[in-house]
């Protein structure tokens, strides 16, 4: 069950996220993630999460535009800032992609998880037979 947060709690988290962004972009003309051009994001503030490779695959396959990738990256940083993390992780990439509408990224994640479970199943079955 989710507990609703007060407006004051959410406002404080937003202030902290904005402060993180201002600190990250100090010495530049930008203060917020939304202001940073994609080229700067990709060269100076790389998202090191593994799922970024999935975004690049989507770009190569024409499922996501370069501008779409940039928007997802900006959103990744915002989600990490709101969560108080120093940098985005795989959850942020997946959530940002889903919020942007990159449905295939989430499907790929589910498909990979299902394929992994199926790959493990034969070994699990052999272990069960050996214990019988």
Rosetta blueprint (number, residue, H / E / L):
1 X L
2 X L
3 X L
4 X L
5 X L
6 X L
7 X H
8 X H
9 X H
10 X H
11 X H
12 X H
13 X H
14 X H
15 X H
16 X H
17 X H
18 X H
19 X H
20 X H
21 X H
22 X H
23 X H
24 X H
25 X L
26 X L
27 X L
28 X L
29 X L
30 X L
31 X L
32 X L
33 X H
34 X H
35 X H
36 X L
37 X L
38 X H
39 X H
40 X H
41 X H
42 X H
43 X H
44 X H
45 X L
46 X L
47 X L
48 X L
49 X L
50 X L
51 X L
52 X H
53 X H
54 X H
55 X H
56 X H
57 X H
58 X H
59 X H
60 X H
61 X L
62 X L
63 X L
64 X L
65 X L
66 X H
67 X H
68 X H
69 X H
70 X H
71 X H
72 X H
73 X H
74 X H
75 X H
76 X H
77 X H
78 X H
79 X H
80 X H
81 X H
82 X H
83 X H
84 X L
85 X L
86 X L
87 X L
88 X L
89 X L
90 X H
91 X H
92 X H
93 X H
94 X H
95 X H
96 X H
97 X H
98 X H
99 X H
100 X H
101 X L
102 X L
103 X H
104 X H
105 X H
106 X H
107 X H
108 X H
109 X H
110 X H
111 X H
112 X H
113 X H
114 X H
115 X H
116 X H
117 X H
118 X H
119 X H
120 X H
121 X H
122 X H
123 X H
124 X H
125 X H
126 X H
127 X H
128 X H
129 X H
130 X H
131 X H
132 X L
